[in-house]
Amino acid sequence: MDNYISVIVPVYNGSEYIDDLIQSFLTQDSDNFELILVDDGSKDNSLDLIERYHERYDFIKTYHIENSGVSVARNYGLAQAVGNIITFVDVDDKVSKNFISFIEKNITNYDIILFDAYICKDESKPAINKLFEYSGDFSTNSKKERLIAQCISYRFGSGYKPRYHGVGAIWGKAFKSNILKEIEFVQGLRMSEDAVYVIEAIQSASSIYYYNVPLYYYRTNNLSASRSYDSNYLETNTLMYKSFKDVLEKYNLSRSENIDKAFQHRMFSNIINILRNFVFSKKNTGNNRDLFEKIRQVDWIDNALSNYDNGVLSRSDANIVADFFNNKYLKLKIYFNFEYQLKHIKRLLMIYFAKRQNG
C-alpha cells in the first residue's frame, strides 16, 4: 500500500485515557494504518486494556517491555513498524477523524510534514496551537534552522511564537520511515527527548512542509514527567544539556546565530527551572543552601554563566540569572517563595469562584 502509516504509542499507566485514544482511531476515515501500542511496564491495568483491543482489531498491535522509559518504548515501537510513514501519539491524547487520511494524502512529496494541535485544558473549549502563522515549505537550510531553533526553545526570538508548544514535540508531525533509519531516541533522557530526536529528523530530511491544520488533541494533565517533582532534576537537566550539545555539534548547528542563541535561552531557562522546581521547591526536603552551592559548581551551568548574553532573556529572567551569578541566595529564596505563595492564592481563588459558579 502507498503511504501505509505506523502510529507508535508508548503506554505507561494510561488506563484512564486508553479508550479515548483508541476510539479516535476506530473512527478514522481511512484504514491504511497500524496502531502500535508499547506497554512500558505499566503498574495499572493498561496492558490488559490494550490486549483486549488487540484481540478485537487486527490493526492494533500490542507489545510489553519492562519499564525502561518513553525513549526505549518508542525505539521498540519503531523496530516493529512496517509502515513507510511514521507518526507518534501519546497515550493521554487523541486525534481527529481525518488524521490518517490527511497524512496519507499530504506527505507524498515530503520527508516530514508538520501540523497543528488542539490544546485541551478544557475539553469543551480546546484552543488551537499554531506552530507558525501560515502553511509553508521549510525545506531550505534557513527554514530548517528556524525549525531547529524552535525545537530548542520555542519561546525565544522575535516574530510569531506558538502559544503552548513548539516544533520540538514528537507529536503533531509525520515522517517518511527511511529518514529515521539511523536515528534513535536517547535512552535515559527524560526531558526534551522529543526535541533532540526531531532535530536529527529535520537534519536527515530533504523536504519539509508545515500545514496550518489542527489534527491532534493534546490533553494537558499530570502524566508528563516534566510536571512532577524529580529528586534527580539536576542530573536530568545535565543529560538534556549533553544531548542537545551532542546533536548541535554533530551537525555543526551552533554556527547559526539564531540556533546558538536559542540554545543559550534554553539553558538559562533550565537553570531558572532548576532553582524554581528543585532548589527552592516546597517538595525539596534537603538543604536548599547546599543545593544552591552544588549547582553553581556544575560544569555546564558554570560554563553557561561564563558566556552569559543577557539579550536572550526577558528582564525578569535576566534578573534571576544575575542574582544567581552574584550568589544572592537569600534574595532568590524570597523571590521563589513569594512566587509560590502567589500561585497558591490564584489556585484557591479559581477553586472558590468555580464552586460559586456551580452553585
C-alpha positions in Angstrom: 0.0 0.0 0.0 1.2 3.5 -0.7 1.8 5.6 2.3 1.0 2.9 4.9 1.2 4.6 8.3 2.6 3.2 11.5 1.2 5.0 14.6 3.5 4.5 17.6 2.1 5.0 21.1 4.2 4.4 24.3 1.9 3.3 27.1 2.6 3.8 30.8 -0.2 3.9 33.4 -2.6 5.4 30.8 -5.7 3.3 31.6 -7.8 6.5 32.2 -7.1 7.6 28.6 -6.8 4.4 26.5 -10.4 4.1 25.5 -10.5 7.7 24.2 -7.2 7.2 22.3 -8.3 4.0 20.6 -11.8 5.3 19.8 -10.3 8.2 17.9 -8.5 5.6 15.7 -11.6 3.3 15.3 -13.5 6.3 13.7 -10.8 7.2 11.2 -12.0 7.8 7.6 -9.1 5.7 6.3 -7.9 2.2 7.4 -4.5 2.4 5.9 -2.5 2.2 9.2 -1.4 0.1 12.1 -1.6 1.2 15.7 1.4 0.0 17.7 0.9 0.2 21.5 4.0 -0.5 23.6 3.3 -1.0 27.2 6.3 0.2 29.2 5.8 -1.8 32.4 2.6 -0.1 33.5 1.5 -0.6 37.1 -2.2 -0.1 36.4 -4.4 -2.2 34.0 -3.2 -0.5 30.8 -1.7 -3.8 29.4 -5.0 -5.6 29.9 -6.9 -2.9 28.2 -4.7 -2.7 25.1 -4.6 -6.5 24.9 -8.4 -6.6 24.7 -8.4 -4.2 21.8 -5.7 -6.2 20.1 -7.9 -9.3 20.3 -10.8 -7.5 18.6 -9.0 -5.4 16.0 -6.2 -6.7 13.7 -4.8 -3.3 13.0 -3.9 -2.9 16.7 -0.5 -4.4 17.6 0.5 -4.6 21.3 3.8 -5.2 22.9 5.1 -5.3 26.5 8.5 -4.4 27.8 9.9 -3.9 31.3 9.7 -0.3 32.5 12.6 1.5 30.6 11.2 4.9 29.9 9.4 6.5 26.9 12.5 6.7 24.7 13.1 2.9 24.9 9.4 2.3 24.3 9.4 4.5 21.2 12.5 2.9 19.9 10.9 -0.5 20.4 7.8 0.6 18.5 10.0 1.9 15.6 11.6 -1.6 15.4 8.2 -3.2 15.0 6.8 -0.7 12.5 6.1 -1.9 8.9 4.8 1.4 7.5 6.7 3.7 5.2 5.2 6.6 7.2 5.8 7.0 11.0 3.8 9.2 13.4 3.9 9.3 17.2 0.9 9.8 19.6 1.0 10.0 23.4 -1.4 7.7 25.3 -3.2 10.5 27.0 -4.0 12.3 23.7 -6.3 11.6 20.7 -6.5 12.5 17.0 -9.1 13.9 14.6 -11.2 11.7 12.3 -9.1 12.7 9.3 -5.7 12.3 11.0 -4.7 9.2 8.9 -6.2 10.3 5.6 -4.6 13.8 5.9 -1.2 12.4 6.4 -1.7 9.7 3.7 -2.7 12.4 1.2 -0.3 15.2 2.0 3.1 13.6 2.8 3.8 12.0 -0.6 6.1 14.8 -1.8 7.8 15.4 1.6 10.0 13.6 4.1 8.3 15.3 7.1 5.0 17.1 7.4 4.1 19.2 10.5 0.6 20.1 11.6 -1.2 21.9 14.4 -2.9 20.7 17.6 -5.8 21.4 19.8 -4.7 22.1 23.4 -7.3 20.6 25.7 -7.1 22.3 29.1 -10.9 22.4 29.0 -12.3 19.5 26.9 -15.3 21.7 25.9 -13.1 24.6 24.7 -9.9 23.3 23.0 -7.5 26.0 21.9 -5.6 25.7 18.6 -1.8 25.8 18.9 -0.3 27.1 15.7 3.4 26.5 15.1 3.6 29.3 12.6 1.2 31.9 11.2 0.9 30.3 7.7 1.4 27.0 6.0 4.6 26.7 4.0 7.6 24.9 2.8 10.5 24.6 5.3 13.0 22.6 3.1 15.7 25.3 2.7 18.6 25.4 5.2 17.5 28.7 6.6 14.0 27.4 7.2 15.4 24.3 8.8 17.4 26.5 11.1 14.2 28.2 12.1 12.6 24.9 12.9 15.6 23.7 14.9 15.8 27.0 16.9 12.1 26.4 17.8 12.8 22.8 18.8 15.4 24.1 21.3 13.4 27.0 22.7 10.0 27.8 21.1 9.6 31.0 23.3 12.8 32.5 22.1 13.3 35.1 19.3 11.2 37.7 17.6 8.1 37.4 15.5 5.4 34.8 15.8 5.6 32.3 18.7 3.4 29.3 19.4 1.2 29.8 22.4 1.6 26.4 24.0 4.1 24.1 22.3 6.7 24.3 19.6 8.1 22.1 16.8 10.1 20.1 19.4 7.2 17.9 20.4 7.3 14.5 18.7 3.5 14.6 18.1 2.0 16.8 15.5 4.1 15.5 12.7 4.7 12.5 10.4 7.9 11.2 8.9 9.0 9.0 6.0 10.4 6.0 7.7 13.6 5.9 5.5 14.9 9.2 7.1 14.6 7.6 10.6 16.7 4.5 10.0 19.8 5.9 11.7 18.0 7.8 14.4 17.1 6.7 17.9 15.5 8.4 20.9 18.2 9.0 23.6 17.8 6.3 26.3 17.5 7.6 29.8 16.7 11.1 28.6 13.5 12.2 30.4 13.5 15.9 29.3 13.4 17.1 25.7 13.9 13.7 24.3 11.4 14.6 21.7 13.2 17.8 20.6 16.6 16.1 20.3 15.0 13.4 18.1 13.1 15.9 15.9 16.3 17.9 15.3 18.0 14.7 14.0 15.0 14.0 11.8 15.0 17.6 10.4 18.7 17.2 9.5 18.0 13.9 7.8 15.1 15.3 5.7 15.4 16.8 2.3 11.8 18.2 2.2 9.6 19.5 5.0 6.1 21.2 4.8 4.0 22.8 7.5 0.2 22.6 7.3 -1.7 25.1 9.3 -4.3 22.5 10.1 -5.1 21.0 13.6 -5.3 17.2 13.6 -4.1 16.3 17.1 -5.7 16.7 20.5 -3.1 17.3 23.2 -4.5 16.9 26.7 -2.8 18.8 29.5 -2.7 16.6 32.6 -0.3 15.2 35.1 1.1 12.2 33.2 4.1 14.1 32.0 7.3 13.6 33.9 8.2 17.2 33.4 5.2 18.3 35.6 6.2 16.4 38.7 8.9 16.9 41.3 12.1 15.0 40.4 14.8 14.4 43.0 17.2 13.8 40.1 16.2 17.0 38.4 19.8 18.3 38.2 21.0 15.1 36.6 18.0 15.1 34.3 18.9 18.6 33.1 22.6 17.7 32.8 21.8 14.8 30.4 19.4 17.1 28.5 22.2 19.7 28.1 24.6 17.0 26.9 22.1 15.6 24.4 21.4 19.0 22.9 25.1 19.8 22.8 25.9 16.5 21.1 23.4 16.9 18.3 24.3 20.5 17.7 28.0 19.6 17.4 27.2 16.5 15.3 25.7 18.8 12.6 27.7 21.9 13.3 24.5 23.8 14.0 26.0 26.3 16.5 27.4 28.2 13.6 23.8 29.6 13.2 23.5 32.6 15.4 19.8 32.0 15.8 20.3 28.4 16.9 23.1 29.3 19.2 21.0 32.0 20.9 18.0 29.6 21.2 20.3 27.1 22.9 21.5 29.8 25.3 17.9 30.8 26.0 17.0 27.2 26.7 20.0 26.6 29.1 19.3 29.7 31.1 15.6 28.9 31.2 16.5 25.5 32.6 18.8 27.0 35.2 15.9 29.1 36.4 13.7 26.0 36.4 16.3 24.1 38.5 16.1 26.9 41.0 12.3 27.1 40.9 11.4 23.4 40.7 14.3 21.8 42.6 16.4 24.0 44.8 13.6 26.2 46.2 10.7 23.7 45.6 8.4 23.2 48.6 8.8 19.4 47.9 12.6 19.6 48.4 13.3 18.3 51.8 17.1 18.7 51.5 19.3 21.7 52.4 18.5 24.5 50.0 21.7 26.3 50.6 23.8 23.2 49.9 22.0 22.5 46.7 22.3 26.1 45.7 26.1 25.9 46.0 26.2 22.5 44.4 24.5 23.6 41.2 26.8 26.6 40.9 29.7 24.1 40.6 28.2 22.0 37.8 30.3 22.4 34.6 27.6 23.2 32.1 25.9 25.7 34.4 29.3 27.4 35.2 30.1 27.5 31.5 26.6 29.0 30.7 27.2 31.7 33.3 30.6 32.5 32.0 29.2 33.0 28.5 26.0 34.8 29.5 24.3 37.0 27.0 21.6 38.9 28.8 20.0 39.7 25.4 18.4 36.3 25.2 16.2 36.6 28.3 13.3 38.6 29.4 14.0 41.3 32.0 12.6 39.2 34.9 14.5 36.1 33.9 17.7 38.1 33.4 17.4 39.5 36.9 17.1 35.9 38.3 20.2 34.8 36.4 22.1 37.9 37.5 21.2 37.2 41.2 22.3 33.6 40.7 25.6 34.7 39.1 26.2 37.1 42.0 25.4 34.4 44.6 22.3 36.1 46.1 20.9 33.1 47.7 18.6 34.8 50.2 17.1 37.2 47.6 16.3 34.3 45.3 14.8 32.3 48.1 12.5 35.1 49.0 11.6 35.6 45.3 10.6 32.0 44.6 8.8 31.7 47.9 6.7 34.8 47.0 6.1 33.3 43.5 4.9 30.0 45.1 2.5 31.8 47.5 1.1 33.9 44.7 0.4 30.9 42.6 -1.2 29.1 45.6 -3.5 32.1 46.2 -4.5 32.1 42.5 -5.4 28.4 42.6 -7.5 28.9 45.7 -9.3 31.8 44.1 -10.0 29.8 40.9 -11.4 26.9 43.1 -13.6 29.4 45.1 -15.1 31.1 42.0 -15.6 27.8 40.2 -17.6 26.5 43.2 -19.7 29.7 43.3 -20.4 29.4 39.6 -21.6 25.8 40.0 -23.8 26.9 42.9 
